[in-house]
Amino acid sequence: MTESVRTPFGMGADPEFTRLLPSIFDSIADGMTVVDREGVLRYANAAAARMIGHADVSELVGTSSEQAMDRLDLLDDDGRPLAALILPTRRAFSGEPDPEATVRIRSPDAHTERSYLVRGRLLEGPDPDRDLVITSFQDITAIKRVERRLSFLLQASALLGETTDYRDGLSRIAWLLVPAVADWCAFDVIVDSETVERVAIAQSDPELQRASGGVDRRRPTDSTLPSMLDEVKRRRRSVHVRGVTDEVLAQATLDADHLEGLRGMNLRELLSAPLVGRGHVLGAVTVGLSPSEPPLSAEDVAMIEDLGRRAGAAVDAALLLAESQESLRLQEEFMAVTSHDMRTPLAAVRGYAQLARRHVSGEKQDLESVDRWLSDIEESASRLASLVSEFMDVTLLRAGQTVPLQPQPTDLVAVTYERVREHQGAAETHTFEISNGRDAIVGNWDPARIGRVLDNLLGNAVKFSPDGGTIEVKITGDDTDASVAISDQGMGIASQDLSRIFLPMYRGANASGVAGTGLGLAGSRRLVELMGGRISVKSRLGKGSTFTVILPLAGGEPVQAATE
Amino acid sequence: MEVSVVTSEDATHQVLVVEDDPALREIFAGALRGYGHDVRVAGDGAEALRRLENGWAPCVVFLDLRMPGMDGWELSRRLRSDDRWRDVPVVVVAAHFRIDREAAEIGAAAWLQKPFDLARLDEETKALCAND
C-alpha cells in the first residue's frame, strides 16, 4: 500500500490520473486518513468517513482528527478504554516505525462496535513541521468475532472439563460471559418439576448487582423471568427478547417488588438458551445486556446456544455420576440388610441341626427335644425361602420386570389380620387398631405378595411415626373391589413429595435417618398393579399418612413372561 | 465331639448371652450349657443389665448388636462406663457383613458372624475366661 501511495505523487505529471485518485481511494474498503503534526485531518477516504460516522468526507477535512474521534468510544482489544496517545497515528509522529494496534470503535448510539487493525506510517515532509502520517483502518470485526467466540468456547470447555463440581464451572463461565459478551448472566438448573436452582450468576456493574440483589437472591422459580425458562423448556430452544419493555417485564414478574427489582437492572436485551443433555432440557443460560452494549449478533446467539449444549453435557454428566453413586450406596445398603436378614434364620438352622445331632449321638438321648428342633429347622427354612423369594421380587421389580404371580382364592381379611398380628408383636410404642366391614373378602390374589405389600405399608407406618401412636387398619369390600387403608399419626409427607414417593429410590425430604430397603413403595405399587389394583395416598405434614390398597376381586390379567 | 459330659479339665464359666431372636437365644444357651457353662440369657440390653445387677458376674458376654429396645451398642457403652463391668470381655455375635468393623468400634474382644459352628462359643469362652 505504501508503494501505491508513493507512486501517484511521482506520477503527478498525469492530470487524468490525479483526477481519478480520490475515486480510487474511495473505492478501497480500508479506511485511510492523512493527518499533519497539528492533528488536522488533511484527507480521509469514504471508508474512513463511514468509520468515524460521517456521511460526507468534506465535513471532516480540515477539522481536528481528535475532535472527530472524540465522538466515538475507542477500546482496546480487551474492551478497555483507549488513550489517543497510544494510537498508531501519534506513535508514527513520535518516530516509531510502522506502528499498529487493534482498536475497537463503538458508535455513539452503542448499536455497533467494530474492530480495526490500525496502522500508521510517517510521510516525511521537507521539514518536520510538514510531516504527515497516513493511517489505514482495516476492518477485522469478522475475524475478531470468530476469534473471540472460539477462544470463549475453548475456555468454557476447559473450565467444564477441569472441575468436578459443575456449579463451580458454570460460575466461572458466567464470569467469562460478563463483561465480554453481556452485562448479566445466570445459569439455572432444573432440579425437578417444581424446583429450579440458580447455580451461577455474574453481573458487570456493582450498581446493577445492588439493584438486582433482592431479585436474584430469591429462588429462581420466582425470580428473574421465570416465564423465559418455562418458554425455553417448552420450545426446547432459545428465547431472545431484543427489546425488553415494561410489558415484557410485567408479564414475567410476580409482584410489584419483583417488577421494581427487574426494572432496576435496566436490561435492554435478554437471551435464554437451553442447557441440553441427552436430548433433555436441564436448565438454561440467560444473558442480559444493558442499553450501552451493542446488541447480540446472530453469531453471538449461536455461540451462547453452543455454550448451553456444552454446559448441559457437563450438568448431565454430573447428575449421572451422582445418581450412579447413590445407586451404588443403595445397592450396598440393600446387600447389607438382605444378608443380615438371611443369616439369622440360617444361624438357627445350623444351630438346631448341631444341637439335634448332639442329642441323637450323645449319651443322653433326648429325642423329644430333637423332634422339636427339627420342626424349628423347618420353620427357619421356610422363613429363609420366603426371604429369598422377597429378595427375588425386589430385584426383579427394581429392574422394571414383572414377577411370577401365583393367584389363588385369598381372604384379604385373614391375610391382613395375620400381618397386623406379626407387626403388633414386634411393636413397642405402637398400637394397631384393625376393623373389617365383612368377615371374609375373598379375591383371586397372590397371598404371599399381598402379605409383602402389607408388610411394607405397616412397616412404613411404624417407621415414619417414631413417637409411636395408633396405627389404624381398615378393611372394606363390596362385590367388585376390596381395600385396606393403613393410617398412621406420624411425620406425614410434604405435598411436593407426594407424587414422587412411589418412584424407585425416591425418599421424601423428611425421610432421612429412617432406614429403607426392601420392597419399598415402588415395588409395592408394582405388585398391586400386577394384581389389577392400585395404591393411593393421602397425607398431611406432621399429622400422618393414609395408604390405601384397592384390589379388584377378580385379580389382575395373567402375567406374561417378563419382557420389559 | 462329646459335649454333654463335663470332664474335670473343663472349667465351668459364667456366660451371658444377649440375643433378641428367641430361636438363636435357645440355641446358644443350649450349646453353652452342653459345654458345661453356667449360662444366663437376655432378650435385650435392659434385660441384660437386670441379670448383671443382682450380683451374678459373667466372665464373657456374647452380644447381638441390632435389637429392639436397648441395643447392643448402648449396652456395651453402659458396661464400659461401669467399674464393675468395664473389663468383662464382649464377643459380638451378629449377621452384619461389616461385623469386624462394628466389633472394633465397640472394643469387642472377638466377633462371631452368624451362622457359625457352635463349638466357637466354647472356644471363645475358654480363651477369654482363662484367667478367671
Interface residues (C-beta under 8 A of the other chain):
Chain A: M335 A336 S339 H340 D341 M342 R343 T344 L346 A347 A348 V349 R350 G351 Y352 Q354 L355 R358 H359 G362 E363 K364 D376 S380 A426 E428
Chain B: M1 E2 V3 S4 V5 D21 A23 L24 I27 F28 G30 A31 G34 R66 P68 G69 A94 A95 H96 F97 R98 Q113 K114 P115 F116 D117 L118
